[in-house]
Amino acid sequence: MKFYDYGRSSAAYRVRIALRLKGLSCETIPISLLDGTQNSAGYRYVNPTGLVPSLDTGHGILGQSLAIIEYLDESHPEPPLLPAMPFARARCRALALQVACDIHPLNNLRVLNYLTGELEMGEEQKNRWYHHWLKQGLGPLEQQLSGNDSRYCCGDTPTLADICLVPQLYNARRFKLDLAPYPRLNAIEQACHQLEAFRLAHPDQQRQIPSKT
Ligand SMILES: N[C@@H](CCC(=O)N[C@@H](CS)C(=O)NCC(=O)O)C(=O)O
């Protein structure tokens, strides 16, 4: 398999965690968001959306980190990344989607670039936007996850929900959001970082560490 990756892409970070949890290796092809490689004709041929990550599975190319992770989970079932029972599986997906659909897209690079470019917002306004949508998303997650004291989001093994949460918290720190109001999310993140798969997938562990995105 070939993995089109970028160290600080939180969507790619999700897939890196899943690959590590599954013990799968693949050739990594770096796509720098810093110099706009995601919009090059070569990468747009691989993934017409110009978004990272993509996975060339050998059967075809997949975009969308959650689709990629579910593909890996179905093709390599151990260890499972979703709970076994239907309600628990759906709840786990719901938590993951809260991050992937309701928080992340609003704060994506192309959105921030549009705010500061086309709409001429200053850095301070951009950061207010970023923090606003993070808080809108993290507050409910803290509330929902405080209802249990399991080690991870959905029980005592890491799942898709943790795989989405941890990169989002990394982004929140990078954009200097105070995470003190989210003790349960911090505790889950700490539990995840005890696992080698999460540590090895961290942006700081990737070969190319850009100065900013
Ligand atoms: N829903 C997509 C989101 C992918 C995405 O937004 N990737 C970001 C990096 S985290 C990206 O490639 N951004 C490039 C840009 O905004 O130009 C997924 O989960 O894979």
Ligand as a Chemical Component Dictionary entry (heavy atoms), coordinates in Angstrom:
data_LIG
# 
_chem_comp.id                   LIG 
_chem_comp.type                 NON-POLYMER 
_chem_comp.pdbx_formal_charge   0 
_chem_comp.three_letter_code    LIG 
# 
loop_
_chem_comp_atom.comp_id 
_chem_comp_atom.atom_id 
_chem_comp_atom.alt_atom_id 
_chem_comp_atom.type_symbol 
_chem_comp_atom.charge 
_chem_comp_atom.model_Cartn_x 
_chem_comp_atom.model_Cartn_y 
_chem_comp_atom.model_Cartn_z 
_chem_comp_atom.pdbx_ordinal 
LIG N1  N1  N 0 -12.629 14.755 5.503 1  
LIG C1  C1  C 0 -11.276 14.602 5.046 2  
LIG C2  C2  C 0 -10.511 15.853 5.408 3  
LIG C3  C3  C 0 -9.143  15.877 4.775 4  
LIG C4  C4  C 0 -8.498  17.219 5.008 5  
LIG O1  O1  O 0 -9.169  18.223 5.201 6  
LIG N2  N2  N 0 -7.171  17.222 5.003 7  
LIG C5  C5  C 0 -6.456  18.455 5.225 8  
LIG C6  C6  C 0 -5.300  18.240 6.178 9  
LIG S1  S1  S 0 -5.857  17.755 7.769 10 
LIG C7  C7  C 0 -5.910  18.966 3.915 11 
LIG O2  O2  O 0 -5.466  18.206 3.095 12 
LIG N3  N3  N 0 -5.949  20.275 3.726 13 
LIG C8  C8  C 0 -5.403  20.877 2.555 14 
LIG C9  C9  C 0 -5.953  22.227 2.313 15 
LIG O3  O3  O 0 -6.786  22.682 3.107 16 
LIG O4  O4  O 0 -5.560  22.812 1.291 17 
LIG C10 C10 C 0 -10.644 13.374 5.696 18 
LIG O5  O5  O 0 -11.075 12.997 6.786 19 
LIG O6  O6  O 0 -9.733  12.774 5.093 20 
# 
loop_
_chem_comp_bond.comp_id 
_chem_comp_bond.atom_id_1 
_chem_comp_bond.atom_id_2 
_chem_comp_bond.value_order 
_chem_comp_bond.pdbx_ordinal 
LIG N1  C1  SING 1  
LIG C1  C2  SING 2  
LIG C1  C10 SING 3  
LIG C2  C3  SING 4  
LIG C3  C4  SING 5  
LIG C4  O1  DOUB 6  
LIG C4  N2  SING 7  
LIG N2  C5  SING 8  
LIG C5  C6  SING 9  
LIG C5  C7  SING 10 
LIG C6  S1  SING 11 
LIG C7  O2  DOUB 12 
LIG C7  N3  SING 13 
LIG N3  C8  SING 14 
LIG C8  C9  SING 15 
LIG C9  O3  DOUB 16 
LIG C9  O4  SING 17 
LIG C10 O5  DOUB 18 
LIG C10 O6  SING 19 
# 
